[in-house]
Amino acid sequence: MDTGTGVAQLVCQIFPGVIAFSYSPEVKTRLVLKAFDVIKNECLEYDAGWNDLTQLLMSFQKTTTNSGHQTTCTAGH
């Protein structure tokens, strides 16, 4: 069983529209690229007092995986 599968099953009981997915470097890359797209297109709004979110978003760095074959993002935490 994948990590998170049990959680997805529980959440699906409350929110039937939940779509579970297997996390992988490719999925991580797609999620990060979508987040960058949302931010770039000024579609992200949040309370100006959420300094921790601002700091987190600014901490992401583009790096390569240990194998050096894929690009990934890290946040150093």
C-alpha positions as YAML, in Angstrom:
chain: A
units: angstrom
residues:
- id: 1
  name: MET
  ca: [0.00, 0.00, 0.00]
- id: 2
  name: ASP
  ca: [1.36, 3.43, -0.94]
- id: 3
  name: THR
  ca: [1.92, 5.95, 1.82]
- id: 4
  name: GLY
  ca: [-1.19, 8.10, 2.01]
- id: 5
  name: THR
  ca: [-3.53, 5.56, 0.44]
- id: 6
  name: GLY
  ca: [-5.34, 5.03, 3.75]
- id: 7
  name: VAL
  ca: [-5.74, 8.78, 4.20]
- id: 8
  name: ALA
  ca: [-7.09, 9.11, 0.66]
- id: 9
  name: GLN
  ca: [-9.66, 6.39, 1.36]
- id: 10
  name: LEU
  ca: [-10.82, 8.15, 4.53]
- id: 11
  name: VAL
  ca: [-11.03, 11.55, 2.84]
- id: 12
  name: CYS
  ca: [-12.92, 10.00, -0.08]
- id: 13
  name: GLN
  ca: [-15.69, 9.00, 2.35]
- id: 14
  name: ILE
  ca: [-16.23, 12.70, 3.14]
- id: 15
  name: PHE
  ca: [-15.28, 14.18, -0.26]
- id: 16
  name: PRO
  ca: [-16.11, 11.61, -2.97]
- id: 17
  name: GLY
  ca: [-14.41, 13.72, -5.64]
- id: 18
  name: VAL
  ca: [-10.93, 13.12, -4.19]
- id: 19
  name: ILE
  ca: [-8.41, 11.81, -6.67]
- id: 20
  name: ALA
  ca: [-5.53, 9.85, -5.15]
- id: 21
  name: PHE
  ca: [-2.20, 9.71, -6.95]
- id: 22
  name: SER
  ca: [1.17, 8.07, -6.43]
- id: 23
  name: TYR
  ca: [3.85, 10.59, -5.53]
- id: 24
  name: SER
  ca: [6.99, 10.45, -7.68]
- id: 25
  name: PRO
  ca: [9.67, 12.89, -8.89]
- id: 26
  name: GLU
  ca: [7.60, 13.42, -12.04]
- id: 27
  name: VAL
  ca: [4.46, 14.24, -10.02]
- id: 28
  name: LYS
  ca: [6.48, 16.58, -7.78]
- id: 29
  name: THR
  ca: [7.83, 18.39, -10.86]
- id: 30
  name: ARG
  ca: [4.33, 18.80, -12.32]
- id: 31
  name: LEU
  ca: [3.00, 20.14, -8.99]
- id: 32
  name: VAL
  ca: [5.86, 22.64, -8.67]
- id: 33
  name: LEU
  ca: [5.51, 23.80, -12.28]
- id: 34
  name: LYS
  ca: [1.76, 24.28, -11.80]
- id: 35
  name: ALA
  ca: [2.40, 26.30, -8.63]
- id: 36
  name: PHE
  ca: [4.89, 28.49, -10.51]
- id: 37
  name: ASP
  ca: [2.32, 28.96, -13.28]
- id: 38
  name: VAL
  ca: [-0.39, 29.97, -10.80]
- id: 39
  name: ILE
  ca: [1.96, 32.47, -9.12]
- id: 40
  name: LYS
  ca: [3.31, 33.84, -12.41]
- id: 41
  name: ASN
  ca: [-0.22, 34.43, -13.69]
- id: 42
  name: GLU
  ca: [-1.09, 36.24, -10.45]
- id: 43
  name: CYS
  ca: [-3.80, 33.73, -9.55]
- id: 44
  name: LEU
  ca: [-2.56, 33.13, -5.99]
- id: 45
  name: GLU
  ca: [-4.04, 35.26, -3.23]
- id: 46
  name: TYR
  ca: [-3.45, 34.88, 0.48]
- id: 47
  name: ASP
  ca: [-3.47, 37.02, 3.60]
- id: 48
  name: ALA
  ca: [-0.49, 39.40, 3.71]
- id: 49
  name: GLY
  ca: [0.10, 38.34, 7.32]
- id: 50
  name: TRP
  ca: [0.99, 34.79, 6.29]
- id: 51
  name: ASN
  ca: [4.72, 35.48, 6.44]
- id: 52
  name: ASP
  ca: [5.51, 31.79, 6.85]
- id: 53
  name: LEU
  ca: [3.93, 31.02, 3.47]
- id: 54
  name: THR
  ca: [5.83, 33.86, 1.79]
- id: 55
  name: GLN
  ca: [9.11, 32.61, 3.32]
- id: 56
  name: LEU
  ca: [8.37, 29.05, 2.24]
- id: 57
  name: LEU
  ca: [7.60, 30.05, -1.35]
- id: 58
  name: MET
  ca: [10.78, 32.13, -1.52]
- id: 59
  name: SER
  ca: [12.90, 29.26, -0.14]
- id: 60
  name: PHE
  ca: [12.37, 26.88, -3.07]
- id: 61
  name: GLN
  ca: [15.46, 26.22, -5.14]
- id: 62
  name: LYS
  ca: [15.86, 24.36, -8.40]
- id: 63
  name: THR
  ca: [18.33, 21.48, -8.02]
- id: 64
  name: THR
  ca: [19.07, 18.10, -9.57]
- id: 65
  name: THR
  ca: [18.38, 14.70, -8.07]
- id: 66
  name: ASN
  ca: [21.25, 12.73, -6.54]
- id: 67
  name: SER
  ca: [21.65, 10.84, -9.81]
- id: 68
  name: GLY
  ca: [21.95, 14.15, -11.65]
- id: 69
  name: HIS
  ca: [19.44, 12.99, -14.27]
- id: 70
  name: GLN
  ca: [16.37, 14.94, -13.21]
- id: 71
  name: THR
  ca: [15.59, 18.47, -12.09]
- id: 72
  name: THR
  ca: [13.78, 18.87, -8.78]
- id: 73
  name: CYS
  ca: [12.98, 21.57, -6.26]
- id: 74
  name: THR
  ca: [14.02, 21.70, -2.63]
- id: 75
  name: ALA
  ca: [13.04, 23.97, 0.20]
- id: 76
  name: GLY
  ca: [15.79, 23.09, 2.64]
- id: 77
  name: HIS
  ca: [13.51, 22.04, 5.49]
...
